[in-house]
Amino acid sequence: MEPSSGSRDARPAVTLVAVVLPAGGSGERLGGATPKQFCAVQGRPLISYTVRAMERISWICDIIVVVSPENVETMKSIIEKYGHKRVTVVKGGITRHRSIFNGLKVFAESELSNHLLQKPEIVIIHDAVRPFVEEDILSKVVMAAKEYGAAGAIRPLVSTVIASAADGCLDHSLERARYRASEMPQAFLFDIIYKAYQQCTDYDLDYGTECLHLALKYCETNAKLVEGPADLWKVTYKRDLYAAESIIKDNLSQEVCVITDVKEAVAQVGFHFHESLKSQMKVEAISVSLSKIDSHLQSIFSGQCYNFVCVNDKKYAIEETQQLVDMLEKSNTPLLNPVVLILVQLDISEKVSFNIGMEELTWIKKFAREVKKKNILVYGLFINIESDHLLLQETVNSAAALIMALIKDRNPALIGQLLVA
């Protein structure tokens, strides 16, 4: 599940809104050869998450991604692979401000783009490495920019800011309560910020970092400051990538669909799964003949659920499993995020017999390797069903804990494993 898009009533009363995403950084502070905006998070480049956050907001008409010249083709391939829409790639400059200026020029100077895009009333400037921006804060800065000419998100300072003297000793400290950290997104009336960049000195373009300051300095536009949420942080260091991955995994682990056969014993286990899992995530339970395509099942596959538990008492259920994978692939659900598919095989015999052969183990490993190429992570889970109700509940609870762990961790190294609950 992707981050929510905020309030449903967040559409601002503005005719045209565009976004400029500067993405030309080299990632020196992150370390490594890959710029941070192109680092993979859950198998997908970080910048793709930010583009998607903007793309799913219907009132944003154009998304301009500004990258260094050597990364233009890389960015175009990302757009094609993940099906991004309304995106234009622009070559950046040698500094952040020069890159943003190039991004703005596609609305005013046709030589920087194959075609001149329609000039927006408001332009949002946002960092490509801040992927968790939501519609609510975007709408707030846009509406504030329409009224004041410029607006930007701010956050309280976490640490006290101090100044050092020439000898390296403390000179003075600032009163933290009076100051705020400037964050992204920021929004401007297009004519104001474009005029400011046109009037910039080379010094501003080469050493400046604050867009709001340019609007104040060159257009006498005093920006409205808007308190932003805590998730506006920027991926800067390697530890931030781990934090981003953790947030994305958590977002993807909010919902699970439990699919069971119509047989009474199988459906009963599905009910127990629902009861065990519902305290930790939203659970959609479906009892359906897996040999037939069900319209309700198709609608769930086309939604925002990225976790599926298929409960069956057939030893292999190869056809049914392949059908589920085909439906997932056709829905394009795995295109942006990895999908977890847990195949639960029930042994309903009264005798305790873990009858798992090498043929079955080999099949699930081979199958899992194949569908991983489609961004679907397949795991196996074997459950011996007890006739005693208390023992059954205990077994299901144990299986539910394994399911939760597989969903939350989304570990590709464990695909094709057949676990026993």
N, C-alpha and C positions, 0 to 999 in steps of 0.2 A: 504494500500500500504506500503510495507516495504521500509526501507531506500534504496536509490539507491546504486548500486554496483560500482559507480564511472565510470571511463573512460572505454569504450569498448575496447580500445587498451592498457589496463593496464597490460596485461599478461607479466610477466618478462621472460627474456631469461635464465631460470633456469630449470634443469631437474626435480628435486623433491623438493617440499616444504611441510613442515609439520608445525603444530601449537601446542604449549603447552599452555593450559589455566589453570593456578593455581586457584583453587576455594575452598580452604580449610579454608578460613577465618570464624571466629565465628560471625562477625557482631556486636562487642561490641559497636562501635561508633554509629551504627544505633539504638541500643536499641531493645528490644523485644527478643523473644525466637528463631525466625527463622533467620538463617544466611541470609545476604542480597542477596546472589546469588540465593537463593531459594524463595525469596519474590515474590508474585504474582503481575504482572503488566498487567492490562487488562485480568486478569484471567490466566495468563501464567507466569511460573517462569522466573525471569530476565535472568538467565543463558541460557535459551532456545533461547532468542533473540541473545545473543552473539554467541552461537553455529551456529545459522542460518546465521548470518552475515559471518561466515567463510565457512559454508557449501555451500552457493550459489556461491562461487568462484571456478570455475572449476579446476584451477591449484593448489589448495591445496589438497594434496593427503590424509593426515591423520590429525585428530583432536584429541589431547590427553587432556582429562579433568581430572585434578588431584583434588580429593576431600578427605576430612578427612575420615578415615575408617568407621565411623558410618553413613556416607552419601553416601556410594557407591551404595547401593540398591535404594536410593532415586534418584540418578542421572541416574541409569539404567532405572528406571521407566519413567523418563522424556524423555529419548531418545526413548523409545518404544512408549510412548503416542503421541509424536509429530513427530514421523517418521524421526528422525535425522539419517543421514548416515555418514559413514567414521569416526565414533567416537569410541574411546577406553577410558574406565574409569580406572583410576589408583589410588591406595591408596596414599595419601599424607603423608608428614612428619609433625613434630611438628612446623616447621617454613616455611616461604615462600620459601627460598632458598632450603631447603631440599625437599619440594614438587616439585619444578621445576626440581631438580636433579632426583627425581623419575620419572618424566615425560620424561626426556631425556633418562633414562635407558631402556625404552621399545624398543628403537632402537638399543641397544647395549648389553643388559643383559636379556636373555630370561626368567630368573626366575621371573621377575616382570610382565610378561604378558603371556597369554596362548600361544601366538606365537610371534616370533620376527618380528617386523615390518621392512620394508625396510628402511634403513638409508637414510634420506634426505640429499640433498646438503645444503639446507638452512632450519633453524628452526626459526619460529616466536614465540616469547613469548608475550602474551597479557593477560591482566586482564579479568577474567570472568565477572566482573561487569562494563565493558566499552562496552555497547552493540551497540554503534552507529559508529563503525569503518567501513570505506568504502574501497573498492578495491583499489582506487587510492593511498592512503597513505600506504597500505600494500605492493603494488607493488613497491613504492618508497623505502621503507626501505629494501625490499628484494634485489632490484637491487644494492642499496648502500652497503649492506652486502656482496654481491658477489664480489664487487670491493675492499672494505676496510676490510672485515672480520667481521665487526660488524656495526650496525647502529641503531639509535633510534629516535623516534619522540620527538620533543621539542615544547614548547610554551613559549611566553613571560611571564615574571613574572607579576602578577596582583598587588601584594603588595610588598613593600620594605622589604627586609630581614634584621633583626637587631640581634645583639648579646648582651646578657645581662651579666653584671659582677656578681661576687659572691654575691654582696649585693642586687641584683635585679634591679640595675639601668642600664641605657644604657651604653654599652661599645663601640660599633661602629655599623655602618650600611654599607651594601654593595651597590655598585653602580648598581642600578637595570638594567641599559642598558647593562651591561657587562654579566649578568647572564640569564639563561633560566631554566624553569621548565622541568624536565625529565618526559616524558609521555610514554605511550604505544600506538602502538606496537613497539617492538624492534625485530631485526632480526640478525642472526649470521650464519656464516659458522658452520655447525654442529660440525665438528671436533674441532673448536676453543672453542666453549662454553662448549662442553662436557669435553675437556681437562682442562678447567678452573675449572669446578666443581669437577673434579677428584682431583685437586691439592688444593682445598680449605681447609683452616683450620676450625676447629669446630667453632671458633669465627666468621668467615665469614658466615658460614652456619646458625649460630644461631642469629646473630645480623645484618647481612648485608641486604640491600634491593635493591641494584642497580646492575643489571646484567651486564651493560656496564662496570662498575668498575672492575668486576671480569675478564672480557676479557682483560682489560688493565693491571691489576695487575699480572695475572698469564700467559698471552700469549702475552703481549706487543702489543696488538691490539688496536689501537686508533680508536674508533668508529666514523663514520660519523654521524653528527647530521642533522636531516631532519625536517624542519619546518612543523608542523602538523596543521590540521584544528581545529576550536574551539570546535567541537563536540567530542573530545577525552576524555572528563571529566569522572570521576569515580564516581559511586554511592557509597557514604560513609555514609551520614546521611539520616534521614527519609525524609527531604525536597528534597533530590536528587531523591528519589523514585517518589515523586509527579512530579518533573520536567521531569523524564523519561517517566512517564505516559502521560504527556502533549505532549511531542514530538511524542510519538507513536500514540496518538490520531490524532495529526496533520498530520502525515504521512499517516494514514488510511483514512483521509478526503480529499484527493486530487482529487478524481474521483468519479463520481456517474453515474450509468446507469439508465435512465428513460425508463421504458417499458410500452407501451400503446397498447390498443386494436386497431384493424384496423378501427373501426368505426370513422367516420369523426369528430364528436364532441369530442370524447375521444382523438384522435390524435391531435386535435387542442390544447387541454389543455396541452398535452405533449410538443408541440412546445413552448407554453408560459413558461412552466417549464424550458425548455432548455434555453430560452432567459433570464430568471430571474436568473438562477443558474450559467451560463457560466462565469460571471465576477468573481466568487468566487472559482470555481473548474472546472476541466475538465468534460465535460458532454458527455456521449454517449447516444443518443436517438434512440430507436428502436420501430417501430410500427409493431406488429406481432399478429397473431391470437393466443391467449394464450391457446387455446385448443389443439394446435399442438406444438410439439417440434421443435424448430428452430435451425439450425446448427450455425447460427451467434450468437444466444443467448447462446448456449452451449460454444462457443469459448470465449465469454466474461466472463462467469461463471468460465472458466478454467484459466482466466488471473489473474491480480493483482488488480481487483476492489473489494472493500469490502462494497459498498453501492449501494442499489438497491431501486428504487421507482417504484412501480407497480400501474398504473392508470387504473381503470376499472369503468364501470357504473353498474355492476351487484351488487346486494345487498350483496351477500355473496362471490361469486367467490371462493368457498371452493376448488373445484377441481383444478382450475388454481393456486391458492396459494400453495396448497400441491405439485403441479407439480414443481413450482419454488423452493420450499424447497428441494425436492428430487434431483433436478438438482444441487443445491448448494452443497448438502451433497456429491453427487457422484464426484463432482469436487475437493473435499478436500479443497476448499477455506476456510471454517471455522475452519480447523484443527489448524492453527497457530494463527489466529486473529479473533476476533468477527466480524460477518457480520451484517450490519444493513439492514433490509428489511422493508420498509414503504409501507403499503397498503393504497392507496388513493382511496376512494370511492366517485364517483361523483353523485350528484343529479341534473339531467339535466332538471327536470320538471320546468315549467315556474313559478310556485308558490313556494314561500319560505316555505319549509316544512322540518324541521329537523326530518325526519322519522327514528329515530334510536331506535330500540326496545331492550328490555332486553335480548332477545335471541341472538341478534347480539353482544351485549356487552359481554355476557357470553362466546360466542364462541371465540371471539378474545383473551380474557384473558386466556382461557384454552389452546388455540392453542399456544399462545406466551409462556406460561409456559413450554409446551412440547418441542418446538423447541429451547428454551434457553439451554436445555441439549445438543443440537448439536452446541452450540456456535453461534446461530443465534438470533439476537435481533429484534423482530417484534413489530412495532408500527402501529396504525391506524390513519388515517386522513380523516375527512369528509369535502367535499367541495360542497356547493350549487352553481351551475353554473348560472351566470347571462347572460341574452341575450345582455345587454348593454356591448359594447366592453371595455369601460373604467372601468366599475365595475368589469368585468371579469378579466382584467389585475390587478386591485387592489387586488382582491381575490386571484389570483394566486401568486402575490408578497407576500401576507401575508402567504400563504401556503408554499412558497419557504423559507421564513424566519424560519418557524417552522421546515421544513425539514433540513435546515442547522444546526439548534440548536440540533436536534436529532442526526444528523450524527457526529457533533463535540463533543457532550457530551457523546454519547454512554452509556447512563445511564441505567443499567439493572433494576433499580427500576421503570422505566416508561414503561416497556414492557407491551403490552396488553392494554394500554390506547388508547382510541379513542378520538383524539383531533379534534376540529372544527376550520376551518379557515374562 
